[in-house]
Amino acid sequence: MLTGGMETDVLKVLKEEDIRKIHNSSMRVLADVGVHVDEPEALALCEEKGARVDHQTQRVYFSEDMVMRAVETAPSTVVLYGRNDDSRNIVLGGKRVYLGTGGTALNILDLDRKRRPTTAADIARTAQLVDALDNVHFFVIPCHPHDAAEDDVDVNRFFHAMNNTTKPIMGGIFTENGVDRVINMAAVVAGGMEKLVEKPFISFISSILSPLKMDGLRTRILFKSARAGIPLATSVAPLAGATSPVTLAGTLVQMNAEALTGVVLTQLVRPGAPVLYSACPTIMDMSTMSFLFGSVESGIMNAAAAQLAQFYRLPIYSTGGISDSKQPDQQAGFEKAITALMPALAGANFIHEAAGQLDSGMTISYAQYVIDNDINGYVMRAVRGVEMDEDALAEEVITRVAPATGNYLAHKHTVKRVRTEFYYPRVATRTNYETWEKAGGKDIWAKAEEEARRILENHLPQRLPEDVVARIMRIEPGIIAV
């Protein structure tokens, strides 16, 4: 079994001089072009703290000195905690790698292979499934509960996540009062607000719009999250050729400016507030006018984003392991593997979207979670690389076995290390043709469906205590029972 948190940076798509060029260009963009901020309180705070503000155009201009002071106060390490299970904590920073879910899909490809709108029950079931998958290290709430009232979407999303996994939970917030309601609910689970802030098992996403814009709602969500001390990803998603320059370098310049804007704003609100350098760059297909998550260019830019975050010594929220395919097929396999492997080998910390996503993030699939668990296992084995200690070099073993017998199968060294040296996937086929045919000749989609059913029928996550659930239901009657 492989775990998250291993370190690597073997892939470097940017040279040191490239990173410096992007940094310098981004500083000029922030100082000369500025960021549109559609929130009076934020404009006033930025001006009070030394930024140049044009109130007529609602544009804020940040100097390099102001940006770098915010980078200095932002923590280099952010810990996202497991609920009542410290073995599931993830320590974001440096070059430690974790992969997990993501998105807010509107549809699900169910186990009957029919596509339908997502519900609150799908949040609960995907959380339950992820709770049992070793190579999915965190749970970003992956879908929208269409059966919940609009005002109750946030609490439904977070409650059903918290009740079905003890892995760290992150999610977008869609209403301003949703921030307070979700925090209050999580505080009930934690045993008080102080305990929640001490060990936050929830975190939030508040997006910065490309190009270079903060709208009022997202800015207010950012402010509330930072003030409360809840970890925050300020997701930026420039679309090369549409909402950012068509060149990868130009998109990286704008992405870096936007990601640093999120860092600056959180630090102006509360110096030391836990924030992630947040980047989700992708491209536009000019022939179809579709945005593409599964492109190799997205993989390249997310690997580059990891290098930029390391340059600033900030933990990174990045994207990988996603596909534009509509079902778990060959396209999904190669797109997911490539886009997950590139940022992972660059040392990206929090690679979201890396489980369950299809259809450019618009659809999730129960079977795909199981398949992606195997893909992530391959990725994490690559991250681990080649160990070079004396036992791994095995010189003494070679001396004893070769060329006398030439057979290492029964040697104690093989027995000792075979379960940890190799990665063993759950549903990939590794038998010969005849054995595969006798077992029914099933493809990976069918095998993953069987495994998903088995987990959902047999895996019982550590659910919230009954008295905690009762208390939450009293204060949040809009939560749907599933």
N, C-alpha and C positions, 0 to 999 in steps of 0.2 A: 504494500500500500504506500502510495506517495502522498505527501502532505504539502500544503502551501507554505510559503515563507522562505523557500530556498532562494539564494541570491545568484545573479549572473548579470553580465553585460557584454556578452561575446559578440553581439550584433551592434555595429555602430554605422548607421546610415549617414551620420553627419560627422565631419571632421571638426576639430576644435575651432578652427578658423570659421567654419560654417556656423557654428553655434554663436560665435561672437558677432558675425554679420547679422544673424537673425535678431539677436538681442539689441544690437545698435539700431536696426531698422524699426523694431518694435518700440523702442524708447522714443524715436522720432515721431512715430505714429501717435503715441499717447500724448506727447508734448505738443504736437503741431496740428494733428487731426482731431484728437480728443474722442470722448465717448459721450453719446447722447444718453442722458439720465432723466427719465420721465417721473421724477419723484421729488417734490420740494424739500422734504426732510433730508434726503441724500445730498441734494445740491447745497443746502445750507451747511451740512456737516463737512462736505468736501472743501468748501470755501473756508470754513472755520479752521480746518487742519492745514491749509496752505495751498490748496489746488487753485488754479485759475478757473473761474466759472463764468460762463456767459449765460445769464438767466433768460435772456430773450430767446436764444436758440436751445436752451437746456443742455448745453455742451460743457463738459468738464475736461480740463487739460491737466494731465499728471506729469510732473517733472521726473526725470530719472532718479533723482535723489529721493523723492517721495515714494516712488515705486520700490526702490531698494530698501528703504527703511521699513516698509511693510513686509517685504520678503524676510528681513531680519527678525521681525517680531513674530511672524507666522511660525508655528512649530515645524521642525524638520521630521518629526515622527508623530503620527496620529494612530492611536489604538482604537479599533472598533471591537467591541466586546461581544462575546457570546452571552446569551441570557442564561444566567445560572450555570455556566459551563465555560470556565476559563481555558479549557483545552481547545475551544473554538475561537478564541480571540485571534484577530489578525493585526499584525504590527506593520503599518504602512510607512515606508520611508526607505532611504538608501536604494538598494537594488533588489529588495525582496519581492517575490512574485506571487500573486494570488489571482485566481480566475473565478468568476461567478456569473450570476444571471444579470438581466437588465431589461430595460425597455418599459413601455406602457402599451403593450399590444392590445388591439381591439378585438382580435379573433383568436380562436384556438383550433388546431387540427386535433380532434379528439381521437380516442382509441378506436373508434369506428371509422376513422379516416374521413370524417365529415367535418367541414369547416363551419364554425358557428361563432356568434358573439360570446365574449368572455363574461363570467359572472363572479360573484364573491366566492362561490364554491371552488372555482378554478384557482383563486389565490390560495385558499387553504390546501388544495390538493397539490399544487406545484410546490408549496412550501414543505409539505409532508414528503414529497418525492425528493426534493433537494436535501432535506434533512438526512436522507439515507445515502446520498451520493458523495463518495470520499473526495472526488476531484472538483467539486463545486464548493468553493470555500466560503461563499457569502450569498445572501439572498437579497438582490435588488427586486422589489415587488414588480412582477413582470407584466401585469395586465390591468385592464380597467373593469371594475364591476358594473356592468350595464344595469343590473337589477337593483342597485343602490340609488337612493335619492341623491340629487346633485350635491346637496349640502353635506351628505354623509359619506361621500366617496372616500375622503381621506381617512376617516376613522375605520371604515370597513377594510380598506386596504391594509392598514397597519395592524388592526386587531387580528385579522385572520392570518397574517404573517407571524405575529408574535405567538399566536396560539398553536402554531404547527411546525415551528423550527426553533432551535436554540442557537442557530448560526447568526452572525451579525446581520442586521436588517437595514436596508437603505431604501428610500423611495422618494419620488417627487411629491410635492404638495401642490394642490390645485386651488385651494381657497386660503385667504389670509387667516381666518379663524381656525382653519384646519391645523395650523402650526400649534396654536395653544391647546387645542383639543387632543391632538396626538401626543404632545408632550405631557399633558396631564394624565392621559391614559397610560403612557409608559412609566410615569412616576408612580402610579398605583402599582404597576407590576414590579418596579424596582424597590418599592418600600420607601419612597420619598424622593423629592427632587434632588437633594444633595447626593443620594446614592446613584441616581440616574446620571448626573453630571460627572460623578466620580468614575463610573463604569458605563458609558453610553452604549447600549446595545441597539439603539436606533440612530440613524443619521438621515439627513435630508439632501435633496437635489433642488437647486434653484438655478434656472438657466439664464445665461447671457445671450441675447439674440445677435446673430450675425447679420450685417456688419456693425459691430461696435455700438450696441444699443442695450440699455437696461430699461425695461418697462416698469411701470409703477408697481404692479402686483408682485412681480418677481423680486424687485428691490425690497419691498416691504417684507417678503418672506425671508430674504437674505438677512435683513436687519434683525428680525425676530429670532432667527436661528442662532445668529452670532451672539446676540445678547444672552440667550439662554445657555450658551456653551455647548450646543449640540453640534457634532461634526457636520460639515457641509461640503458638498460638491457643487461648484458653480459652473455647471456644464456648458461648454461652448461647442457648437457644431457647425463650423464653417463648411460650406458646400462649394468646392472648387469649381469655378466656372459659372456659379450662380450667385452665392452670397459671399464669395471671396474670390481673389484672383484665380485664373485658370491654372497658373503654375503652382506646383507643389511648394516651392520656396515662398511665393507670395502668400499662399494660404497659411503657411507656417508662421510668417511674420504677423499676419492678422490674428491667427489663433493664439499666438503667444501674448499679443497685446490684450486680447479679450480674457485669456486665462489669468493674466496678472491683474487685470481690473477686478476680477472676483476676489483675489487675494487682498488687494488694496482696500476695497470696500469693507471686507470683514474685519480687517485690522484697524480701520478707522473707527468702526463701531466698538470693537473690543480687542485691544492688542493681546495677542496670544490665542485668539479664538481658533479652534481647530478647523482648518480649511484645506482642501485638496486642490492642487494645480489640476484643472479639469479640462480635458480635451477629447473631443469626438470628431475629428476631421474626416471628411469623406469627399466624394466627387459627384458631379452631375454627368450622366450619360447624355451627350449632346444629340444623339440620334433619337432617343426616346423621351428626353426631358425628365428622366427618372433619377432620383438620388440613389447612389449605390453604396451600400455598407460593405458588400463582399468583395470589393475591388482590391487588387494588389496595391494600388496607390494609397488606399486607406490604411493598409498594413504598414506601408513605408512611413506614412505621416505619423501614425501612432507610435512607431518605434522612434521616430525623431522626437516626438513629444516627450518620451521617456528620458531622452538625453537632455532635453531642455529643462525638465523638472529636476534632474540630477544637478544640472548647472546651478540652479537656484537653491539646491538642497531642500526641495519641497516634495512631499509625497504626491503621487499622481493617480488620478482617476482617468483611465483611458478605455479604449474600445477595442474589442477583438473577438474572434470566434463567431462571426455573424455572416449570414448569407442572404443573397437576394433571391435564391431559389424558393419555390412555393411549397416544397415537400422535402422529406429526408431522402435526397437522391445523391448522385455522384457530384453534381454541382455544389450542393450543400457541403459535402465532405471536403472537397478541395478548397473551397472558399473559406470555410471555417478553420481548417488546419493552417492555411497560410496566414490568415489575418490574426489568429491567436498566437501563432509561433513567433511572428516578427516582433510585436511589442514585448512578449515574454522574454525572448532572448536579448532584448535591449534593457531588461530590468524594470519594466513597468510594474507598479505595485498592485493596482486595483483594476484588473482588466474585466470590465463589465460587458454585458451582452454575450458572454462566452458560454451560455448554456440555454438551450430551448428555443432560441430565436430563429425564425424563418421570415421570408417575404419582406426583407428590408426592415425588420423589426415590427411589422404590423401583425404578425401571427406567431403564436407559440405552439409547441407540440409536445405532448407528454413523451412520446417516443424519442423525440430529438434531445430531450434532457438526458436520457440514458446514453444515447450515442455520443453526445458532447462530453459526458463524463469520461468516456473512453478517449476521445480526442484530447481532452485536457490532461488525461493521464500520460499520453504520449508527449504532450507539450512539457509537462513538468519533469518528465524523465529527461528530455532534452535540456531543460534548465539545469538539472542536477549535473549533467555532464559526466566526465570521467574522473573517478576518484583515484588518487595516486599515492595512497599510503602503502606501507610495506606489505600488508596483507593483501591489498588489491593487486599489487604488482606480481605477487604469487611466484616469485623466483624459486622459493623452496619447493613449492608444489610442482613446478615444471621440472626441477631437478629429480624429484622422486618418481614422476609419472612418465615423462618423455625421455628417451624414446622407448623405454622398456615395454610398457603396455599400450601407451598412446590413448588410454581411456580415462577420462576424468570424471565419468558419471558417478562412480561410487566413492570418490574421494571425499573425505570429511569437509574439505574446503568448499567443494561444490554444494554439499548438503547445507553447510552453514550459510552460504551467501546467495543461493539460487533464488530464494523468495524475495530478496531485496535488490539484487543486481538488475533484474529484468522487470519490466512492467507487464502485467497480465491484464488485458482488457476484459470487461464483463461480457460484451456481446459480439465482439469481432470474431469471425470464423478463422480458426487456425489449424483445423484438422485437414486430412487429405480429402480428395474429392469423394471417394466411396463412403467415408464416415459421414461427411456432410450430407450426402444424398440419402443415406439410411436414416438420418435424423430429421428428414423432411425437406431438405434442400431449401431452407429458409434464408431469405436475405436479411440484412441487418435491420431493416425497418420492422419486419415481423418479429425478429428476436427482441428488439428493443421494446416493442409493444408488450410482449410477454413479460419482460422484466419490469416494465412500468406497472403493469397490472399486479404482479407479484408484490412489489414494494407497497403499492397503495392498499392492497388487501392485508398485508402482514406487518408493515412497519408502523409502530406506534410511537410518534414523537412525544417528547416531554411537554405535555400541554400545561396551560396555566392552571393554578389551583382553583377549585370551584368557587371559593369565597372571593378571589380576585376577579374571576369572570362575572360573578353576580354584582360586584361593586361597579365594574365597568359598564355592565348592562344598565344599571340604574342611572348612571350619568350620561350614557350614550345609547338611548333606546332605539336609535336608527340603525344599529348594527344588525345585519341579517344573520339569522341562525342557519348554519349549513350542516 
